[in-house]
Amino acid sequence: MATLNTGLTETRHAPDIRKAKRLVVKIGSALLVDRSTGLKQNWLSALALDVAEAKTRGTDVVLVSSGSIALGRKVLNLGDGVLTLEQSQAAAAVGQIRLARAYEEVLAPHGITTAQILVTLEDTEDRRRYLNSRATMETLLGLGVVPIVNENDTVATDEIRFGDNDRLAAQIAVTAGADQLILLSDVDGFYTANPKEDPAATRFDVVDQITPQIEAMAGDPISGLSKGGMKTKLLAAKTAVAGGCAMAIMEGSTLRPLKALAEGATRTWFVPSADPHLARKRWINAMKPKGELVLDAGAVTALRAGKSLLPAGVTKVSGSFGRGEPVAILSPEGAVLGKGLVRYTSAEARKIAGHRSSEIEAILGYQGRAALVHRDDMVV
């Protein structure tokens, strides 16, 4: 075991999964599906106990799960060879419904409602789609639901050829504002070299900064059982920690892997320098505004009290911006109060400025969101 000290005065401690407020767990296909026997029901039922225990502690849980193609190819008797793109998409279509049902059946006895979310990396990179995904995820988690997320492999051709759920899980963790991401994999952590090739390879306990030295250690995939090798896991770690989310890599085949992690199982933690909330605020504050919103005195008071910005408090809209783009928020005197990601286009914002949220549907012709800029998307 090793801890990488990157020159900081004190190496950060490993996070405690029992203290996670919002947890994303990525489940590799090899953990969930056996090519000869199909779904590993005992393992999945044990994982459901872990999820139920986390929910009892008050932790929000999101599962990012591989396995749809593996399940579908068995149903379709496609064998063990390399699948064509069309076969992969067909297998995903057949397997996805079975995957969602499997999670529903193991979590329902614990009183947990599940939801299926199919996304691609493109969905998390496009600002408009990102905001939609984030709003949906936040609503589901607020209702106590456990979202089951997977790539939309039936349509996302590039993701089938080159994608991996390690990076998707990291994107989801940042989108959901998670403070911890666990990659359940076929490796038990991050090593100085491939341990199967170098007997002297040492596993890191905690990595507090991903340096060029660390990146050089990633090397080639340790196992051929999954699409994502150590390089993709390191890319996932970079995305996660940049968003303020700690990430662990651990071997997940044991029953109740999250319980094992809490009890000290072998793993590597990548730790961020800021929490998700602060990291998001820094990200928003670094953006260049595409427009400006001038507020009345009442809206200024509401914002300083931690409220969202409603259309009724806006007296003037300037600039040209799309939904989800950054805008400057100004006082009646023109002083910059902060920045935020706006939920309407500039044309829409001009129409609803000064109006109550209850009037939005009549003005725009559709039911929009109550806030022009939500407090979670704002730095004041």
N, C-alpha and C positions, 0 to 999 in steps of 0.2 A: 504494500500500500504506500502511496505517496501523496503529498499535498503540494501543488505547485504554488510557490510564492513568487509573485511577479513584481516584487519590489515594494509592495504595500507594507505599511508598518505592522499590520496585523492581518493574517490570513482569515478570511471570513469563515464562519462556522457553517457546517452542512445544515440545510433546512430540515425541519421536522414535518413530515407529511401530515401528522395529526393536527398541525396548526394551520394547514392550508385553508384559505377562505374560498378559493375557486381552483379546482383541480382538473386538469386535462390529462387523460390517460390514453396513450397510443398502444394499440394491440396489433402485433404482427400476425400475418396470415398463418405462419407455421405454428404459432401458439394455439390458434383457434381451430384449425382444420388439419386433420390427418388425411393424406391423399388416398389411403386405402379404406379407412373406416368412416371418414366424413367429420362432422362436427365433434369436437371434444367437449361433450356435454358436462362431464364432471368438472373440468377446468373452468368452464364458463359459469357453472352454478357456484363454484367457489369464489370466482371474481365478483359475482352478484352479492355475496356476503360482504366483500370488501367495500363495494359501492354503498350498500345499505348502511354499513358502519360509518362510512364517511358522511353520508347524509344525516345520520343521527347526530353526528358532531356539529352539524350545521354547515358542512362544506358543500358548495355547488360542485357538481361533477359533470364533465363532458367526456364522452368516449369517442375516440377516433379509431375506427376499426377497419382493418383489412379483412379479406376473406371472401368477398362476394364472388370473385372469379374462381377461387379454389373450390367453393361450394358448388358453383354452377357447372364447372367442368366435370365434376363427379356425377351430377344429375344427368348431364348430357352425354356421359360416357366418352369424353374427349381424350382420355388417356393421359400419359405423362409427358408426351412430347411438347415441343414448342408450339404454341397456338398462333394462328394467323390473327391479324387485327380484328377481322370480322368474328372469328371464334371467341376471342377475348371479350368483345362487346356482347356477344350472345350469352356467354357464360356469366358475365356481370349482370345482365338483365335477369337471368334466371336465379342467380345466387343472391342478389341483393334483397329480394323479397323474403328469402329464407333467413338471411342474416338478420334482418330487422325483426322478424318473427321470433328468432331464437333469443334475442336480447329482451324482447317484450315478455316472453314466457318465463325467463329466469328472474326478471326484476319485478314483475307484477305481484308475486307472492309476498314481496317485502313492502307492498303498497307504493311502489315507484312507477310513475308514468313515464313512458319513453316517447321520443319523437325521432323521426328520420330526417336528416339534413344531407342532401347530396350537393357537393360543391366541387369546384376545380380551383387550382392555384390562381387562375385568372379572376375568379370571383373575389378573392381576397386582395388582389392587386388593383382592380378597378375601383376607384373611390366610391362611385355610386353603389356598386354591388356590395362593397365593403360595408357601407353604412346600413344597407338593407339587411345583410347577414348579421351585423352587430345588433341591430334593433330586434331582429327575430330571436337571436340567441339570448339577449337580455330578457326578453319577455318570457321565453320558455323557462329560463333559470329562475326568474322571479315567481313563476307558478310552481316551482318545485320539480320540474320535468328534467329528466336526464336525456339530453340530445345524443343520438348515435350518428356520428358524422363519417362520411366516406367520400372518396372521389366519385364523381359522376362518370364512371368508366364507360357507360354505354354511349356517351357522346364525345368525351374528351380524349381524342385520339393521341395527342401529344403526351397526356398524362399516363396513358397505358404504356407507351413506348419508353418514356424517360422519367415519369413521375415516381414519387415515393411518398408514403404516408408519414414519414418522419418530418419532412419539411411542411407537409400539409398540417400536421398536428401543431407545429410551432406557429404557423400562420393563424390557426384557430385559437391557440392559446393567447396570442396577442389580440386577436379580434375580440375574444371574450373577456379580456382583461384578467386572465388567470395569473395567480402568483406562483403556481407550480405546474410543471409538465413532466410526466413520467413516461419514458419510452420503454415499454415491456418488449424485450427483444430476445435474441439468441446469444447475446454477449453480456457479460456481467460488468461492463464499464469501459472506460477509455484508458488505453495503454500507451506506453512510450513507443511501442512497436507492436506488430502482429504477434501475439503470444504463441500462436501455433507455429510460427516460423523462428521466433527468437525466445529461447527459454529464459533469457535475462530480462525480458520485457516486464515493466512494472506498471501496475494499475494506479491511477490517480484516485484519491478519495474525493478531493475538492479541487476544481479549477476556478480560480477567481478572475481570470482574464484570458481570453482566447488570443494568443500572440501568434506571430508567424512561426515561432518554434513549435507551438502546439499544432498548428495546421500542418506542418511538415510531418508530424508524427502520425497523422490520420492514415496515410498509406492507402492500400487497397482493401476491399471488403474482407473481413475476417471469415465470414460464412457465406456460402452460396445459397442459403435457404430463403433469402429475401432480396427484394430489389435494392433496398437501402443499405449500403455499406457504412463504414465508419466516417467516410467523407461526408455522406449525406446527413449523418447524425450530427456531425460538427457544424454543418450548415444550419441544421435545425437549432442547435444550441446558440449560434450567433444571432439568429432571428429572435429566439426566445429571450435571451438576456438583454438584447437591445430594447425589447419591450418591457423590461422589468420583471421577467418571469424566470424563476429558477428551473433548471431542467436536470433530470436524473436519467442515466442509462443503467438498466439492470436486466439481468436474465430473468425472464418471466414465466418459465415453465412450471415452477412450483405452484402448488395450490395456495390460493390466497396470497398473491405476490405483494399486494399493497400492505397487508398485515406484516409480511416478512420484511418489507422495507422499513416500516415503522419500528420493527424490532432489531434493526441493525444489519440487514442483508447486505451483501457485497454490492457496491454500486459506485458510480461516479456522479457527483453533483457539479453542475456548472452554475455559478451564482452570479446574479446581476449586481450592479452598483446602485440601483435604485428600485423602488417598488413599482408595480405596474401603473399605478395612478400618477405618480410623479414622472415616470418615463413618458407617459402619454402627454402630460402637460408640457413637458420639454419639447416633445415632437411637434405639438401644435404651435408652441411659441416660436419655433424655428422657421415656420412656414412664412412665405411672402404673401401678404393679403392680396386678393383679387378684387376686392371692393370694400366699401365702408357702410356701416349701419350707425346712424346717429340716434341716440336715445333721448327720451324725456326724463325728467328728474325722478319720477316714480320708478321707471325701469332701472335707473342707476342704483337706487336704494335696494330694489329687489335682487339685482345681481350681486351686490356686496353682501347680501344676506344669504347667498348661495343658491338663489333661484335660477331657473332657466329663463332665457329671453323669449318673451311672447311677442307676436306681431303688434299687439296694441301699444307696446312701449317704444316702437320705432317711428321716428318722425321723418327720416330721410334715408333713402337707399341710393348709393352711387357705385359705379363700376359695373363690370360685366363678369359674372361668375356662374358656375354650374352648381348643381346640388352636391354637397359634400366638400366644396372648396373653401379655403380659408378667407375670412373677412376680418377687418379691423372693427372694433366696437368703440364708438366715440361718445363722449359726454355731450350735453347740449351746447357746451362751449367749444367743442371740437377737440378736446383732450383725449388721447388714446387711453382707454380703460383696459383693453385686452384684445384677445383674438379668439376666434371660434370657427368651427366647421358648420357652415350654414346648411339647413335642411331643405331649402328651396332655391330655385334659380333666381337670378337677379330680376328677371321679368316678373316672376311670381311674387317675389318679395315686395316689389313696388306696388303690386295690386293689393296685397293684404296688409301692408304697413299701416298702422294706426287702427286696425280692426281687431275685434275680439276673435279668439280662436274658434268660437262657435259659428262665426260667419265665413270661415275659410271655404267650406264646401259650396256655399252659395256663390262666392266670388270666383273660385277656380273651376267649379264644376265637378269636383271630386273631393272626397274626404281626406284631407291631408293631416300632417302631424301637428299637434297643438303648439309645440315650441318652434320658433324660428331657428334658435340655436340652443341645443340642450346643454345643461350645466356640465354634463360629462364630456362634452366636446368643446369646452371653453376654458380659457386661461384669463383670469381677471386680476 
